[in-house]
């Protein structure tokens, strides 16, 4: 049994600190300045024998317009509507405010179950404020200190009976398998179980990354069909890395929206520095990374760094050019994008480049197909026999160099990993093989085995005088020379 707990309250009462305490790790941003949390954030919490999904929400403010604060409030109200239980947090040091009374009235009308917690209640300073909590009419206020971990047993005792009432199931995020080592049999045949294909139990996990205001949250809202993520014209609205589980055109997916990544020199705000680090963690948690560009200013330096980071982490990459509906000369712009892509990102040669409009939803079918294709290539296996036939042809067409007169021999090749594909070439004098020859082989693998865009790991392993086929050469020789050698052997007595 599991349930959903939404933590709500005014800004800066300690909601994110309590969220981090419940999930047991630092997932939500925490800072002294109010309004750091701007989106809904989910985490898997553990309290005693209870396992549940906890939602950290933006601070409730008394505004109802279309400003950033107004949109944050509506997003929090959505969390209240969807949650099984609401944990309403007030500041015991400040006491009950008019805003607390206003939001308590909203919770009484909209929430299924409400628990009241007076945070920062450690010591005598919070005694009076915690007692004032009774006036809200939400039952006994639990005196807690999220910062010091005090009062968690009281939260447990309040949640336990409610958990027996609430019946819901919420699967936990699944960490992706990467750098999967193949068995000798799988490497030899190039075949194996296709349990990597997306399913309800193991959804395909993608991260949407890009510069601030490229349209990442708008794109995800369009994919899942609801305003789950906060959007607007202000750059940098998304501060945390948010994950949403949904079906994208019939394919189960968990989608991560990340904070926009600026150049390091431009990151002066402490909160934004934390956000970028959070986004990089989301990339490591993904299987496919969608690099979202603003078609008006594509392939800026930071776009290239973001894409290169995803490739370095060994993730499949899809490049999507957003705001395509605003482009007038589409054929000309598309040609420019493809030329710049091939020139500036040679390490992702052949990666899918699709055009989309997050605002209208046009091009989402192309994006869906590109993601599935990139994921399939990321999991591809090639048999050892095919690889060695290919290696022979490649070395005949362009033999390795012979530095200092020493001939480099590439003896045999096999695939050792998938997710991403990893290959080992047994060779001699591997320290003398130039990087240009490694790129020659990698580009050949991409072209001849249809591996566009996915990272390819190619390693040369020094074999020296060892030969994997030497045991196969111990066959009985035939012919005149063999008969002559037999006659020279002394006869056994």
Secondary structure, 3 states (H helix, E strand, C coil): CECEEEEEEECCCCHHHHHHHHHCCCCCCCCCCCCCCCCCEEEEEEECCEEEEEEECCCECCCCCCCHHHHHHHHHHHHHHHCCEEEEEEECCCCCCHHHHHHHHHHHHHCCCEEEEEECCCCHHHHHHHHHHHHHCCCCCEECECCCCECHHHHHHHHHHHHHHCCECCCCCCCCCCCEECCHHHHHHCCCCCCCCCCCCCCEEEEEEECCCCCHHHHHHHHHCCCCCCCCCCCCCCCCCEEEEEEECCEEEEEEECCCCCCHHHCCCHHHHHHHHHHHHHHHHCCEEEEEEEHHHCCCHHHHHHHHHHHHCCCEEEEEEECHHHCCCHHHHHHHHHHHHHHHCHHHCCCCEEECCCCCCCCHHHHHHHHHHHHHHHCCCCCHHHHHHHHHHHHHHCCCCCHHHCCCCEEEEEEEEECCCEEEEEECCHHHCCHHHHHHHHHHHHHHCCCCCCCCEEEEEECCCCCCCHHHHCCCCCCHHHHHHHHHCCCCC
